[in-house]
Amino acid sequence: MAGSGVALYLMNLVLQMSAPDQRSGVVINQLVFFVLSMIGGSFFPFEMMPKWLANIGRVTPNGYAIARFKEMISGSIVSSDVQIGFACLFAFVAVAFVLLVRRLRKWAV
């Protein structure tokens, strides 16, 4: 859950810093996170969604965290899935961090 939070926070920062001004950055962030919340299972469970939409929702950061949490509660999680998930999460966080550092250097100059 904490890793998913870090990924969502970095995604928020990348979107905000990529926007031309603060107001448009807020609008873009709200739009993106509202859609991610709806598709990612925060508003509706995956079981109520069409199969194709649930498959998309499971690859969003919050959807992935919800799916893994359900597996942990039911006791059906496999350690290799957790390792692959952490590797993908680490790669996403690293790419977002590099994008933020580059954008911040351009902004500071």
Secondary structure as the mmCIF struct_conf table of DSSP 4:
data_model
#
loop_
_struct_conf.conf_type_id
_struct_conf.id
_struct_conf.beg_label_comp_id
_struct_conf.beg_label_asym_id
_struct_conf.beg_label_seq_id
_struct_conf.end_label_comp_id
_struct_conf.end_label_asym_id
_struct_conf.end_label_seq_id
HELX_RH_AL_P HELX_RH_AL_P1 ALA A 2 SER A 18
BEND BEND1 ALA A 19 ASP A 21
HELX_RH_AL_P HELX_RH_AL_P2 GLN A 22 ILE A 39
TURN_TY1_P TURN_TY1_P1 GLY A 40 GLY A 41
BEND BEND2 SER A 42 PHE A 44
HELX_RH_3T_P HELX_RH_3T_P1 PHE A 46 MET A 48
BEND BEND3 MET A 49 MET A 49
HELX_RH_AL_P HELX_RH_AL_P3 LYS A 51 GLY A 57
TURN_TY1_P TURN_TY1_P2 ARG A 58 VAL A 59
BEND BEND4 THR A 60 THR A 60
HELX_RH_AL_P HELX_RH_AL_P4 PRO A 61 SER A 74
TURN_TY1_P TURN_TY1_P3 GLY A 75 GLY A 75
HELX_RH_AL_P HELX_RH_AL_P5 SER A 79 ALA A 108
#
